[in-house]
Amino acid sequence: MKTSEIKELSTPDLLERIDTERSMLVRMKLNHAITPLDNPKKLREAKLTIARLLTELRKRELDKKSNS
């Protein structure tokens, strides 16, 4: 997911997407432990997506505090 797409999401959508991505990452890790994934780089991409989502969420929190 690109940064521009993440910025377009509303905060509730962002929280929902974080939960979804985390559950997908856990599922991929379990599947990878049993049988190797076709493309193990997807694990890294999932982690980076979660980090991008969390970064945008934190940025919004800080902007909200500074504007108050």
Z-matrix of the N, CA and C atoms (Angstrom, degrees):
N
C 1 1.441
C 2 1.526 1 108.02
N 3 1.308 2 115.51 1 131.32
C 4 1.456 3 120.75 2 -177.30
C 5 1.522 4 111.01 3 -81.50
N 6 1.309 5 115.48 4 157.28
C 7 1.462 6 121.60 5 -179.77
C 8 1.519 7 111.30 6 -61.41
N 9 1.323 8 117.05 7 -38.31
C 10 1.464 9 120.01 8 179.65
C 11 1.529 10 111.12 9 -64.12
N 12 1.326 11 117.43 10 -35.67
C 13 1.462 12 121.06 11 177.28
C 14 1.526 13 110.92 12 -69.29
N 15 1.318 14 116.44 13 -36.73
C 16 1.465 15 121.28 14 -179.64
C 17 1.524 16 110.43 15 -66.76
N 18 1.323 17 117.28 16 -40.39
C 19 1.462 18 121.05 17 -179.10
C 20 1.524 19 112.54 18 -65.39
N 21 1.324 20 117.31 19 -25.49
C 22 1.460 21 121.55 20 179.85
C 23 1.526 22 112.76 21 -76.53
N 24 1.336 23 117.54 22 -18.92
C 25 1.460 24 121.25 23 -177.99
C 26 1.527 25 110.75 24 -73.72
N 27 1.322 26 115.70 25 146.07
C 28 1.459 27 119.49 26 173.51
C 29 1.531 28 108.29 27 -78.71
N 30 1.312 29 116.63 28 166.22
C 31 1.463 30 120.62 29 -176.86
C 32 1.530 31 112.40 30 -61.62
N 33 1.337 32 120.45 31 -45.08
C 34 1.477 33 118.78 32 176.88
C 35 1.530 34 112.32 33 -62.14
N 36 1.332 35 116.37 34 -38.47
C 37 1.463 36 119.84 35 177.02
C 38 1.523 37 110.71 36 -64.36
N 39 1.312 38 115.95 37 -36.80
C 40 1.455 39 121.75 38 178.98
C 41 1.532 40 110.70 39 -63.56
N 42 1.328 41 116.48 40 -45.23
C 43 1.462 42 120.84 41 178.42
C 44 1.527 43 111.20 42 -63.21
N 45 1.313 44 116.12 43 -41.60
C 46 1.464 45 120.73 44 178.84
C 47 1.529 46 110.60 45 -64.23
N 48 1.304 47 116.65 46 -41.22
C 49 1.465 48 121.48 47 -179.57
C 50 1.528 49 111.08 48 -65.90
N 51 1.342 50 116.85 49 -37.34
C 52 1.470 51 120.89 50 177.20
C 53 1.521 52 110.02 51 -61.30
N 54 1.335 53 117.12 52 -46.94
C 55 1.462 54 120.73 53 178.69
C 56 1.522 55 111.54 54 -60.86
N 57 1.324 56 116.72 55 -42.83
C 58 1.452 57 121.48 56 179.77
C 59 1.525 58 111.38 57 -63.05
N 60 1.316 59 115.83 58 -46.20
C 61 1.466 60 120.30 59 -178.83
C 62 1.526 61 111.36 60 -64.82
N 63 1.331 62 116.88 61 -39.09
C 64 1.464 63 119.86 62 178.63
C 65 1.522 64 111.44 63 -64.53
N 66 1.331 65 116.82 64 -42.57
C 67 1.463 66 119.13 65 179.48
C 68 1.529 67 110.74 66 -66.60
N 69 1.334 68 116.98 67 -36.97
C 70 1.465 69 120.08 68 177.14
C 71 1.530 70 110.70 69 -64.76
N 72 1.330 71 117.02 70 -39.07
C 73 1.460 72 121.17 71 179.51
C 74 1.530 73 110.41 72 -63.90
N 75 1.320 74 116.95 73 -44.34
C 76 1.465 75 120.56 74 178.66
C 77 1.524 76 110.13 75 -61.56
N 78 1.314 77 116.76 76 -43.87
C 79 1.459 78 121.29 77 179.30
C 80 1.528 79 111.12 78 -62.32
N 81 1.340 80 116.39 79 -42.72
C 82 1.462 81 120.04 80 178.87
C 83 1.524 82 111.60 81 -64.77
N 84 1.344 83 117.21 82 -38.91
C 85 1.459 84 120.91 83 178.77
C 86 1.525 85 111.02 84 -62.98
N 87 1.332 86 115.94 85 -43.55
C 88 1.464 87 119.78 86 178.76
C 89 1.521 88 110.98 87 -64.10
N 90 1.315 89 116.79 88 -44.91
C 91 1.460 90 120.44 89 178.67
C 92 1.530 91 111.26 90 -62.81
N 93 1.316 92 116.04 91 -37.58
C 94 1.454 93 120.71 92 -179.41
C 95 1.533 94 110.73 93 -68.84
N 96 1.323 95 117.46 94 -32.16
C 97 1.462 96 120.77 95 178.67
C 98 1.525 97 111.23 96 -69.09
N 99 1.327 98 116.19 97 -34.50
C 100 1.461 99 120.90 98 -179.24
C 101 1.526 100 110.51 99 -80.16
N 102 1.303 101 115.86 100 -57.82
C 103 1.466 102 121.22 101 177.00
C 104 1.516 103 107.51 102 -131.98
N 105 1.312 104 118.03 103 132.21
C 106 1.468 105 120.28 104 -177.34
C 107 1.531 106 112.38 105 -57.82
N 108 1.306 107 114.70 106 140.96
C 109 1.459 108 120.30 107 177.20
C 110 1.521 109 110.06 108 -69.36
N 111 1.337 110 115.70 109 154.55
C 112 1.456 111 119.80 110 176.52
C 113 1.523 112 110.57 111 -63.22
N 114 1.331 113 115.12 112 -39.14
C 115 1.457 114 120.33 113 -179.25
C 116 1.533 115 108.70 114 -131.32
N 117 1.343 116 118.58 115 92.40
C 118 1.460 117 120.62 116 -177.98
C 119 1.526 118 113.87 117 -64.31
N 120 1.323 119 117.20 118 -12.89
C 121 1.465 120 120.53 119 178.10
C 122 1.533 121 110.99 120 -66.23
N 123 1.334 122 116.90 121 -18.53
C 124 1.462 123 120.48 122 178.42
C 125 1.525 124 111.55 123 -63.86
N 126 1.329 125 117.34 124 -29.92
C 127 1.464 126 120.52 125 175.94
C 128 1.526 127 110.03 126 -61.59
N 129 1.307 128 116.20 127 -46.27
C 130 1.470 129 121.11 128 179.92
C 131 1.522 130 110.72 129 -64.18
N 132 1.325 131 116.44 130 -42.13
C 133 1.463 132 120.50 131 179.47
C 134 1.529 133 110.97 132 -63.02
N 135 1.326 134 117.02 133 -38.06
C 136 1.461 135 120.41 134 178.60
C 137 1.525 136 110.83 135 -65.25
N 138 1.333 137 116.44 136 -41.80
C 139 1.469 138 120.41 137 178.03
C 140 1.525 139 110.76 138 -62.81
N 141 1.317 140 117.00 139 -41.86
C 142 1.465 141 120.68 140 179.95
C 143 1.531 142 111.19 141 -66.36
N 144 1.322 143 116.84 142 -37.81
C 145 1.465 144 120.16 143 177.67
C 146 1.520 145 110.55 144 -63.33
N 147 1.331 146 116.73 145 -43.88
C 148 1.463 147 120.83 146 178.31
C 149 1.530 148 109.52 147 -61.60
N 150 1.310 149 117.18 148 -42.18
C 151 1.471 150 120.71 149 179.24
C 152 1.523 151 110.87 150 -62.93
N 153 1.324 152 117.55 151 -40.81
C 154 1.470 153 120.75 152 178.53
C 155 1.528 154 110.88 153 -63.97
N 156 1.325 155 115.99 154 -41.84
C 157 1.467 156 120.15 155 179.40
C 158 1.527 157 110.76 156 -64.03
N 159 1.322 158 116.35 157 -44.82
C 160 1.464 159 120.15 158 179.50
C 161 1.527 160 111.56 159 -65.37
N 162 1.316 161 116.95 160 -36.05
C 163 1.465 162 120.83 161 178.49
C 164 1.526 163 110.64 162 -64.08
N 165 1.321 164 116.49 163 -44.12
C 166 1.464 165 120.05 164 178.61
C 167 1.525 166 111.10 165 -64.67
N 168 1.333 167 117.04 166 -39.01
C 169 1.463 168 120.81 167 178.25
C 170 1.528 169 110.40 168 -63.33
N 171 1.313 170 116.74 169 -44.69
C 172 1.466 171 120.87 170 179.15
C 173 1.529 172 111.03 171 -64.58
N 174 1.310 173 116.91 172 -38.95
C 175 1.462 174 121.14 173 178.64
C 176 1.529 175 110.27 174 -61.14
N 177 1.322 176 115.78 175 -42.06
C 178 1.475 177 119.80 176 178.86
C 179 1.517 178 111.29 177 -65.42
N 180 1.344 179 117.20 178 -39.25
C 181 1.461 180 120.47 179 177.48
C 182 1.526 181 111.05 180 -61.78
N 183 1.323 182 116.05 181 -44.42
C 184 1.464 183 120.25 182 -179.77
C 185 1.520 184 112.10 183 -66.68
N 186 1.339 185 117.27 184 -38.81
C 187 1.454 186 121.03 185 177.11
C 188 1.527 187 110.98 186 -63.87
N 189 1.320 188 115.70 187 -38.87
C 190 1.460 189 120.40 188 179.95
C 191 1.540 190 110.32 189 -65.45
N 192 1.345 191 116.73 190 -41.02
C 193 1.460 192 120.80 191 179.08
C 194 1.523 193 111.95 192 -67.37
N 195 1.314 194 116.78 193 -39.88
C 196 1.452 195 119.71 194 -177.38
C 197 1.533 196 111.48 195 -72.29
N 198 1.318 197 116.83 196 -28.81
C 199 1.473 198 120.32 197 178.81
C 200 1.520 199 112.22 198 -79.89
N 201 1.315 200 117.84 199 -18.08
C 202 1.477 201 120.78 200 -178.31
C 203 1.501 202 112.05 201 -77.60
